[in-house]
Amino acid sequence: MSPYAVITIVVIILLFLFASIKILNEYERAVVFRLGRVMSQPKGPGIIIIIPVIDRFVRISLRTIVQDVPKQDVITRDNVTVKVNAVIYFRVMDPLKSVIEVENYLYATSQLSQTTLRSVCGQAELDELLAKREEVSAHIQDILDRQTEPWGIKVSAVELKHIDLPEEMQRAMAKQAEAERERRAKVIHAEGEFQASQMLFEAAQILSKEPAALQLRFLQTIREISSEKSTNTIIPLPIDIIAPFLKK
C-alpha cells in the first residue's frame, strides 16, 4: 500500500471521528434520531458517538430559561385599557417531549404566555390587577404549567413587570389618593379632638370631687408662671375667696 493511500485512510478516519464524537455539557442532553426514528433515551452529558449521515441529534439545554413577555394591550373587566408585560421562568424537564411534541418549544411557550397574559388580566378588574399582582401571577403560572406539561416543560414562576395606565386614569387615581389622604387626616384630627375632650371631661370630674386636687393644681399653675422670665406675675384668685365680698 502506497504512503498516499495510508495518509488518505488516516484522514478519512480522523474526519469520521471528528464528525462522530460530540461533547455535551452537564446541563445539556441530545435527542438522537437514527434514520428518522428517535432513540429511546436522550444522551449525555459527556462524550457521545453519532454516526454521520445516519444519525441526527438535537441539543437541548436543561437550564432555567428567563423569557420576557412583550407588552400586551389588555381591556380589564371594568373596561380600562392597560399595557401589561411580564417575565416567565421555565425549564425543560423531558428533552424527548420538547422535541417530539412541539416544533419549537421556545416560540410556542412565548406565544402561549402572551395569550394567557391577556386572558387572565382581562378577567380581573383594574384594582385587583394593581393590588393582587401575586395572585394574578400565580394564576398565569398555573395555567401555563398545565398547558406546557405535554411538551415536557415546567413553568416555575411568572412575574408581572409593568402595568402602564392611560394618563387620564393616572390623574384620576392621583386625585382619589389625595382625597383619601385628606379624609384620613380629618378623621385622625377628629379622633384627637374627641379623645382630648373626653380626657378634659374626666379631669374636670376628678377636680370637682376633690377640692384639694383643685388647690394643688392652682399652686402648680402659680409655680409654672413664676418660673418663667417675666417681670409681671398674674395670680388668679379662686371665686370662693371673693364670694363673701360680692354678697356684701
Secondary structure, DSSP 8 states (H G I E B T S, - for coil): --HHHHHHHHHHHHHHHHHHEEEE-TTEEEEEEETTEE-SS-B-SEEEE--TTTEEEEEEE-S-EEEEEEEEEEE-TTS-EEEEEEEEEEEES-HHHHHHT-S-HHHHHHHHHHHHHHHHHHTS-HHHHHH-HHHHHHHHHHHHHHHHGGGTEEEEEEEEEEEE--HHHHHHHHHHHHHHHHHHHHHHHHHHHHHHHHHHHHHHHHHHH-HHHHHHHHHHHHHHHHHSS-S-------HHHHHHHHH-
